[in-house]
């Protein structure tokens, strides 16, 4: 009987965290400031910038699938200009980064 309760609690936890993630994504709008994004997602795990463009990357691990959900938010002139979301199994994988140079 305890096992069933534990399974229900885990299921509830997973479903509720998934909803929160979707709610966060739905709050992001073009033109938002860095401060507004920080209030929604917190401090980014990765930050990249070049020639007036900046990207913040956030990752979260799904305990069920073992995949990382990745959110990349792009800023131009300090305002959101784009957002990309994808999933990956490899924590280091990132489709926007070039392959490392090996000399």
C-alpha positions in Angstrom: 0.0 0.0 0.0 2.9 2.4 0.8 4.3 1.8 -2.7 1.1 2.9 -4.3 1.1 6.2 -2.3 4.8 6.8 -3.2 4.0 6.2 -6.8 1.1 8.6 -6.7 3.2 11.3 -5.0 5.9 10.9 -7.6 3.4 11.1 -10.5 1.9 14.2 -9.0 5.3 15.8 -8.5 6.3 15.1 -12.1 3.0 16.4 -13.5 3.0 19.5 -11.4 6.6 20.5 -12.3 5.8 20.0 -16.0 2.9 22.4 -15.7 5.1 25.0 -14.0 7.6 24.7 -16.8 5.0 25.2 -19.5 3.6 28.2 -17.5 7.0 29.7 -17.4 7.5 29.4 -21.2 4.1 30.9 -21.8 5.0 34.0 -19.8 7.9 34.9 -22.1 7.1 37.6 -24.6 9.1 39.3 -27.3 10.4 42.7 -26.0 10.7 41.6 -22.3 13.8 42.8 -20.4 16.5 40.7 -18.8 15.1 41.5 -15.4 11.7 40.2 -16.3 13.2 36.9 -17.6 15.3 36.6 -14.4 12.1 36.9 -12.4 10.6 34.0 -14.4 13.6 31.6 -14.7 16.3 32.9 -12.3 20.0 33.0 -13.2 20.9 31.3 -16.5 23.1 28.2 -16.4 24.9 29.4 -19.5 25.3 32.8 -21.0 26.7 33.7 -24.5 27.1 37.1 -26.1 28.5 38.6 -29.4 27.9 41.8 -31.3 24.9 43.1 -29.3 23.2 39.7 -29.2 23.1 37.7 -25.9 21.7 34.2 -25.2 20.7 32.8 -21.8 20.3 29.0 -21.5 18.3 27.1 -18.9 18.2 23.3 -18.5 16.0 21.0 -16.4 16.2 17.2 -16.2 13.1 15.0 -16.6 13.3 12.2 -14.0 11.0 10.0 -16.1 12.7 10.3 -19.6 16.2 11.2 -18.5 16.2 14.0 -21.0 17.1 17.6 -20.5 14.6 20.3 -21.5 16.6 23.2 -22.8 15.3 26.8 -23.1 17.5 29.3 -24.9 16.4 33.0 -24.7 17.9 35.5 -27.1 18.3 39.2 -26.3 19.0 42.0 -28.7 19.7 45.5 -27.2 18.7 44.1 -23.8 15.2 42.8 -24.9 13.9 39.3 -25.8 14.1 38.8 -29.5 13.6 35.0 -29.6 13.3 31.8 -27.7 14.1 28.2 -28.6 13.2 25.0 -26.7 14.4 21.5 -27.3 15.2 18.3 -25.5 18.4 16.3 -25.4 19.8 13.3 -23.6 23.4 14.7 -23.5 23.9 17.5 -21.1 26.8 19.0 -23.1 25.0 18.9 -26.4 24.0 22.2 -27.8 22.9 22.7 -31.4 24.0 26.4 -31.6 27.6 25.8 -30.6 30.3 24.9 -33.1 32.2 21.7 -32.6 35.4 22.2 -30.5 38.7 22.6 -32.3 41.2 20.0 -31.5 44.8 20.8 -32.4 
